[in-house]
């Protein structure tokens, strides 16, 4: 089994920054990609950013230029630097890992951006 633990969420004013972290533990091997998704009440979970084992990144249009995803392969960790935050970024952010073609999810961390 793989466990994912996210941290770094919280309350921030619009225009501020937060850095989310996620570390995978357990039977982790052959990580193909890691990523961040977010969800607000009544809406489907949506992609924020992903990063592959080769370092290729993909971002939602709504966060391009403001968010940066990175990873530390030695630590099985992925990070999301979020700058210029907007109230519409308010959501529960979930970490995701593709470990040997099986997807695992964290429990989420709440990010609240006040106007």
C-alpha positions, 0 to 999 in steps of 0.5 A: 500500500501507498500512503500520501500525506499532504501539508502546507494548506491554510488561510492566506489573503489574495495575492499571497503565497503558499507551498504545498508538500506531499510525501509518499510512503509505503510500497512506493516504486516505479513512480510514473508521475505525481500531481496535484488536484483540487475540489470545491463543494459541488464540483468535480475534482480538477487537475492543477498540475502534474509532473512525470518521472522525466520532469515534464510538467502540465498545468491547468490554464487557470494556474499557469504562470502562478503555480509551480510543481516540483518533485524530489525523487529521493524523498518521493515528494512533490511540491506545489508553489502557489503564488498570486493566489486568488479567491477562486483558488480556494479548494481542498488540494489533493496529492496524487501519485502513479506508482507502477500504474496504480493511482493513489490519493492523499486525504487533501489539505484545505487552501482558503484565499480571502479577498 
